């Protein structure tokens, strides 16, 4: 572990202002906490970003005086996501390790009786995923058990609707609109043309023929889930791993799962087990969406049958203009691309509105989606229907209709 303390690493987290004395005062203000007795509170004012860093430090290191993060799993999960945006990676690692002791998470993981007293939920799983590799080795088995309980519950809840939506969409997309006479499905053809009934002739004039799905021609879709590993995306990663496992179990769909920060890791081989996926991600670090899209673009072999779902808050640390150009190129190739700002039940996410609007401008719809809505979204994409229209019909607010929460 790094010997850097949060206070010593603070200089790395802030942009230089050109005022060294002010920077030193601000750092000391954050180190000492701003109490009356520290003698510096009145000398160093904090800007908005510094105030957020100060709050994150207080929640962890002034817990006894201020109540800290308490026992609330959602608050811990949010805090773990916040600190990655406020401090460099070396400092985040120190703070995570301190949180293990100060928040009682080590005791929770090591004592089975305490674990049984806690109801495992997605917030707890998000916390464990956020802590990642700082979980002690002796505690990993317990952590995996907790994560498996939740992912099994989620898969049981989401599997049936997902399978039904995807297979139904594949079946509908497979039906030929120009069938040979021997392949015409007359029952569906009549039903589809009832509005063309001719009373004078007591018959239906079939303007559109519906054929049987060709069983000898296996229809496939290639789905790529490209997941941002930012700390704020922890809940989305949990749901993505479950949906990835469900989709991977369908023979008619080829599914890839790619996670990224400033590097890219392909977790497709772990898709049969969401727990392996979750412990394979490494939350934190920077974000290079452009690099991740470049990797995913290389996976696209049959664009017309490919659906690329980018799950990210779009806070790009790489080359933003190149990211948009690459997304435009993917859409121009014939592939369907969607940007999910979040895949969670947590409400409206924080996201980069400018990048979301830029992606929407090149044909990549951008909006947040709940897990219960995701099967319908995939069915819409598989049938190559208008995703934006589907979002509007399901009361999903798109980037064109609102500004993000701060």
C-alpha positions in Angstrom: 0.0 0.0 0.0 1.2 3.6 -0.7 2.6 5.6 2.2 0.8 8.7 0.9 -1.7 10.1 3.3 -4.9 11.8 2.1 -3.6 15.2 3.2 -0.2 14.7 1.5 -1.8 13.5 -1.7 -4.2 16.5 -1.8 -1.7 18.6 -3.8 -1.9 16.0 -6.6 -5.7 16.2 -6.7 -5.9 20.0 -7.2 -5.1 22.2 -10.2 -2.4 24.8 -9.4 -3.8 28.3 -8.8 -0.5 30.1 -9.0 -0.7 31.1 -5.4 1.6 28.7 -3.4 0.8 30.3 0.0 -2.9 30.0 -0.6 -2.5 26.4 -1.7 -0.5 25.6 1.5 -3.2 27.2 3.7 -5.9 25.3 1.9 -4.1 22.0 2.4 -3.6 22.7 6.1 -7.2 23.6 6.4 -8.2 20.3 5.0 -5.7 18.4 7.1 -6.8 20.1 10.4 -10.6 20.0 9.6 -11.5 23.6 10.2 -12.3 23.4 13.9 -12.0 26.6 15.9 -8.9 25.2 17.8 -6.9 24.5 14.6 -6.2 28.3 14.2 -6.4 28.2 10.4 -10.1 28.0 9.5 -10.6 31.7 9.1 -7.4 32.1 7.0 -8.3 29.6 4.2 -11.6 29.6 2.4 -12.6 26.6 0.3 -14.0 26.7 -3.2 -16.7 24.3 -4.3 -14.4 21.4 -5.2 -12.4 21.8 -2.0 -15.6 21.9 0.1 -16.5 18.5 -1.4 -13.1 17.1 -0.6 -13.5 18.5 2.9 -16.9 16.8 3.4 -15.5 13.4 2.2 -12.6 13.7 4.6 -14.9 14.7 7.5 -17.2 11.7 6.9 -14.3 9.3 7.3 -11.8 10.9 9.7 -14.2 13.0 11.9 -16.7 10.2 12.2 -16.8 10.2 16.0 -17.5 14.0 16.1 -19.8 14.3 13.2 -21.6 10.9 12.9 -19.6 10.0 9.8 -21.1 7.6 7.2 -23.0 5.6 9.8 -24.2 2.1 9.0 -26.1 3.1 5.8 -24.9 1.0 2.9 -26.3 3.5 0.3 -24.3 6.4 2.0 -21.1 4.2 2.0 -21.5 3.3 -1.6 -22.0 7.0 -2.6 -19.0 8.0 -0.5 -16.8 5.4 -2.2 -17.8 6.7 -5.6 -17.3 10.4 -4.5 -13.7 10.0 -3.3 -12.6 8.7 -6.7 -13.6 12.0 -8.2 -12.0 14.2 -5.5 -8.6 12.5 -4.9 -5.9 10.7 -7.0 -5.7 6.9 -7.0 -2.9 6.7 -4.4 -5.0 8.6 -1.9 -8.2 6.7 -2.7 -6.4 3.5 -1.8 -5.4 4.8 1.6 -8.9 6.1 2.3 -10.5 2.8 1.2 -8.3 0.9 3.6 -9.1 3.3 6.4 -12.8 2.9 5.7 -12.5 -0.8 6.1 -11.6 -0.3 9.8 -13.5 2.9 10.6 -16.8 1.9 9.0 -16.8 -1.5 10.6 -16.8 -3.3 7.2 -13.9 -5.6 8.1 -15.8 -6.8 11.2 -18.9 -7.3 9.2 -17.1 -9.4 6.7 -15.2 -11.5 9.2 -18.0 -12.3 11.7 -20.7 -14.5 10.2 -23.2 -13.7 12.9 -23.0 -10.0 11.9 -23.3 -10.9 8.2 -26.5 -12.9 8.9 -28.0 -9.9 10.7 -27.5 -7.7 7.6 -29.9 -7.9 4.7 -27.7 -8.2 1.6 -28.9 -5.8 -1.1 -27.5 -4.0 -4.1 -26.2 -1.1 -2.0 -24.1 -3.5 0.0 -22.9 -5.2 -3.1 -22.0 -1.8 -4.6 -20.0 -1.1 -1.5 -18.1 -4.4 -1.7 -17.4 -3.9 -5.4 -16.2 -0.4 -4.6 -13.8 -1.6 -2.0 -12.5 -4.1 -4.5 -9.0 -5.4 -3.8 -8.6 -3.7 -0.5 -10.9 -6.4 1.0 -8.6 -8.7 3.1 -7.9 -12.0 1.4 -9.4 -13.9 4.3 -12.6 -11.9 3.9 -13.0 -12.4 0.1 -14.9 -15.7 0.4 -17.5 -14.1 2.7 -17.8 -11.1 0.4 -18.4 -13.4 -2.6 -21.1 -15.2 -0.7 -22.9 -11.9 0.0 -22.6 -10.8 -3.6 -23.8 -14.2 -4.9 -27.0 -13.9 -2.7 -27.9 -10.6 -4.3 -26.9 -11.5 -7.9 -28.9 -14.7 -7.7 -31.9 -12.8 -6.5 -31.6 -10.2 -9.3 -31.2 -12.9 -11.9 -34.3 -14.7 -10.7 -36.2 -11.4 -10.8 -34.9 -10.3 -14.3 -34.3 -13.5 -16.2 -37.8 -14.4 -17.3 -38.7 -11.0 -18.7 -35.4 -10.6 -20.4 -35.5 -14.0 -22.1 -39.1 -13.4 -23.2 -38.4 -10.0 -24.6 -35.2 -10.9 -26.4 -36.4 -14.2 -27.9 -39.7 -12.6 -28.9 -37.9 -9.8 -30.6 -35.6 -12.2 -32.4 -38.6 -14.3 -33.5 -40.4 -11.2 -34.9 -37.3 -10.0 -36.7 -36.8 -13.4 -38.3 -40.2 -13.5 -39.9 -39.8 -12.9 -43.7 -41.8 -10.1 -45.2 -41.5 -11.6 -48.7 -42.2 -15.3 -48.1 -42.6 -17.8 -50.8 -46.2 -19.1 -51.1 -45.3 -22.3 -49.2 -43.8 -20.2 -46.4 -46.8 -17.9 -45.8 -48.2 -17.9 -42.3 -51.8 -17.4 -43.2 -53.1 -16.8 -39.7 -50.7 -14.0 -39.0 -51.1 -12.6 -42.5 -54.9 -12.4 -42.1 -54.5 -10.8 -38.7 -52.0 -8.3 -40.0 -54.4 -7.3 -42.9 -57.8 -7.2 -41.2 -58.0 -3.4 -41.8 -58.0 -4.2 -45.5 -61.2 -6.3 -45.3 -63.4 -5.7 -48.4 -67.1 -6.1 -47.5 -68.3 -6.2 -51.1 -66.1 -9.2 -51.7 -66.3 -10.7 -48.2 -62.5 -11.1 -48.2 -59.3 -9.7 -46.9 -56.8 -8.1 -49.4 -53.4 -9.0 -48.0 -51.1 -6.0 -48.7 -48.4 -7.5 -46.4 -47.5 -11.2 -46.3 -46.1 -12.7 -43.1 -43.9 -15.7 -43.4 -42.9 -18.4 -40.9 -39.6 -17.9 -39.3 -37.0 -19.9 -41.2 -35.9 -22.5 -38.8 -32.9 -23.4 -40.9 -31.6 -19.9 -40.8 -30.5 -19.1 -37.3 -31.0 -15.4 -36.6 -28.4 -13.9 -34.2 -27.7 -10.5 -32.7 -24.4 -9.6 -31.3 -24.6 -7.5 -28.1 -21.7 -5.7 -26.7 -22.0 -4.3 -23.1 -19.3 -1.6 -22.6 -19.2 -0.6 -18.9 -17.6 2.4 -17.3 -15.7 1.3 -14.1 -16.0 4.8 -12.5 -16.9 4.6 -8.8 -20.2 6.3 -9.5 -21.2 3.4 -11.8 -21.0 0.6 -9.2 -24.8 -0.1 -9.2 -24.9 -0.1 -13.0 -22.0 -2.6 -13.1 -23.9 -4.9 -10.7 -27.0 -4.9 -13.0 -24.9 -5.2 -16.2 -23.2 -8.3 -14.9 -26.5 -10.0 -14.2 -28.0 -9.0 -17.6 -24.8 -10.1 -19.3 -25.1 -13.5 -17.7 -28.7 -13.9 -18.8 -28.0 -12.8 -22.4 -24.9 -15.0 -22.6 -27.2 -18.0 -21.8 -29.2 -17.5 -25.0 -27.9 -19.4 -28.0 -29.4 -16.9 -30.4 -27.4 -14.0 -29.0 -23.7 -13.5 -28.9 -22.8 -11.4 -25.9 -19.5 -9.6 -25.1 -18.8 -7.6 -21.8 -16.1 -5.0 -21.8 -15.1 -2.9 -18.7 -12.9 0.2 -18.9 -11.3 3.0 -17.0 -8.1 4.3 -18.6 -7.5 0.7 -19.8 -9.8 -1.9 -21.2 -10.5 -5.4 -19.9 -12.7 -8.0 -21.7 -14.7 -10.0 -19.2 -16.6 -12.1 -21.7 -15.0 -15.3 -20.5 -16.5 -14.7 -17.0 -20.1 -14.0 -18.2 -21.5 -17.3 -17.0 -20.9 -16.1 -13.4 -21.8 -12.4 -12.4 -19.8 -12.8 -9.2 -16.6 -13.4 -11.2 -17.4 -10.4 -13.4 -17.9 -8.1 -10.3 -14.7 -9.2 -8.7 -12.9 -8.8 -12.0 -13.7 -5.1 -12.3 -11.4 -2.5 -10.7 -13.4 0.6 -9.8 -11.6 3.9 -9.8 -8.9 5.5 -11.9 -9.6 7.8 -14.9 -12.0 7.3 -17.8 -11.1 6.9 -21.4 -14.3 6.2 -23.3 -12.7 6.8 -26.7 -10.2 4.0 -26.1 -13.0 1.6 -25.0 -15.1 2.4 -28.1 -12.0 1.7 -30.2 -11.7 -1.7 -28.7 -15.5 -2.4 -29.1 -15.4 -1.2 -32.7 -12.8 -3.8 -33.4 -15.3 -6.5 -32.2 -17.9 -5.5 -34.7 -17.9 -7.9 -37.6 -21.5 -7.8 -38.7 -22.7 -4.2 -38.0 -26.3 -4.6 -39.0 -26.7 -7.4 -36.4 -24.7 -5.6 -33.6 -26.0 -3.6 -30.7 -23.4 -1.7 -28.7 -24.6 -0.5 -25.3 -22.2 2.0 -23.7 -23.0 2.3 -19.9 -21.3 5.4 -18.7 -21.9 8.9 -17.1 -19.9 10.2 -20.1 -17.3 12.1 -18.0 -14.6 11.6 -20.5 -11.0 11.9 -19.5 -9.7 11.0 -23.0 -10.2 12.8 -26.3 -13.9 13.8 -26.3 -14.1 14.9 -29.9 -12.5 11.6 -31.0 -15.0 9.7 -28.8 -17.9 11.4 -30.6 -16.4 10.8 -34.1 -15.8 7.2 -33.3 -19.4 6.8 -32.1 -20.6 8.4 -35.3 -18.5 5.9 -37.3 -20.0 3.0 -35.4 -23.5 4.2 -36.2 -22.6 4.9 -39.8 -21.4 1.3 -40.2 -25.0 0.1 -39.5 -24.6 -0.9 -35.9 -27.0 0.2 -33.2 -25.4 2.2 -30.4 -27.1 3.3 -27.2 -25.6 5.3 -24.3 -27.0 4.4 -20.9 -26.2 7.1 -18.4 -27.1 4.6 -15.7 -28.6 1.2 -15.4 -30.0 1.4 -11.9 -33.0 2.2 -9.6 -31.2 5.2 -8.1 -33.0 7.9 -10.0 -31.6 10.6 -12.3 -27.8 10.2 -12.5 -25.2 12.9 -12.7 -23.7 12.9 -16.2 -21.9 15.1 -18.7 -24.7 16.8 -20.5 -22.5 18.2 -23.3 -21.2 14.8 -24.2 -24.6 13.2 -24.0 -26.0 15.8 -26.4 -23.1 15.4 -28.8 -23.7 11.6 -28.9 -27.4 12.1 -29.5 -26.5 14.4 -32.3 -24.7 11.6 -34.2 -27.5 9.1 -33.7 -26.6 7.6 -30.3 -29.6 8.0 -27.9 -28.5 8.9 -24.3 -30.7 8.3 -21.3 -30.8 6.5 -18.0 -32.7 3.2 -17.7 -34.0 1.1 -14.9 -33.4 -2.7 -14.8 -37.1 -3.4 -15.3 -37.0 -1.3 -18.5 -33.8 -2.9 -19.9 -35.5 -6.0 -21.5 -37.8 -3.7 -23.4 -34.9 -1.6 -24.6 -33.1 -4.6 -25.9 -36.2 -5.9 -27.7 -36.5 -2.5 -29.4 -32.9 -2.5 -30.4 -33.0 -6.1 -31.7 -36.0 -5.2 -33.9 -34.2 -2.1 -35.1 -37.1 0.1 -34.0 -36.7 3.7 -32.9 -35.0 3.6 -29.5 -35.7 7.3 -28.8 -39.5 6.8 -29.5 -39.4 3.8 -27.2 -37.9 5.9 -24.5 -40.6 8.6 -24.9 -43.3 5.9 -24.8 -41.9 4.6 -21.5 -41.7 8.1 -19.9 -37.9 8.0 -20.0 -36.4 11.4 -20.0 -33.7 11.8 -22.7 -30.8 14.3 -22.8 -32.8 16.6 -25.0 -35.5 17.1 -22.4 -33.7 17.9 -19.2 -30.5 19.0 -17.6 -28.7 16.6 -15.2 -28.7 16.8 -11.5 -25.5 18.4 -10.2 
